[in-house]
Amino acid sequence: EPEVTQTPSHQVTQMGQEVILRCVPISNHLYFYWYRQILGQKVEFLVSFYNNEISEKSEIFDDQFSVERPDGSNFTLKIRSTKLEDSAMYFCASSENRGPGTSGYNEQFFGPGTRLTVL
Amino acid sequence: AQSVAQPEDQVNVAEGNPLTVKCTYSVSGNPYLFWYVQYPNRGLQFLLKYITGDNLVKGSYGFEAEFNKSQTSFHLKKPSALVSDSALYFCAVRRRGSYKLIFGSGTRLLVRP
């Protein structure tokens, strides 16, 4: 069964450093997402991405964050200057080609997550 | 504010007994509703969804969920629990016209032998 993969599984970085979290979505999916879960808190939406553009983002997703699909398979989340409060589990997800305005809706498939620790 | 509530941090049930994991939501319009399960060191795994139609939806591994519009609830059920069902369960909601899933805080299900 196809699945979303994420690398690395755990990333440790110093405050102020840039990090890039990587994801390989399911191959025929066209919508991509990032979520995060701070320890003890809810899973929170960060951003959705379709057709090489951000389609929706939350208030968390400020100028420190960016997303990119550098090639046909990878989807990345970059944090330019990490803060202590960025420590969290980051989940990538993908879904098929039916967007929210259509009558049907495809569920989002999640990767196993990258645990980011900012020291 | 739009939110999803899972009132129980943990649900304990004996193997073979029915289980219910509760979810209520406060989201405008007629949202789409989902249940996900998370096993240790794994991602969120889709279980089932309600889009429209029959209020009782069936999903993976024998799980089902009942949508109640008047109570804005979407409770997860299973007629006979297995020890292997022990995991963390998340309810999630998506407004029509949005890409964002809004998650509940999760409920840990513990099925004892």
Interface residues (C-beta under 8 A of the other chain):
Chain A: E3 V4 Q6 Y31 Y33 Y35 Q41 K42 V43 E44 F45 S48 S55 E56 S58 F91 A93 G99 P100 G101 G104 Y105 E107 Q108 F109 F110 G111 P112 G113
Chain B: Y32 F34 Y36 N41 R42 G43 L44 Q45 F46 K49 I51 F90 A92 R94 R96 G97 S98 Y99 K100 L101 I102 F103 G104 S105 G106
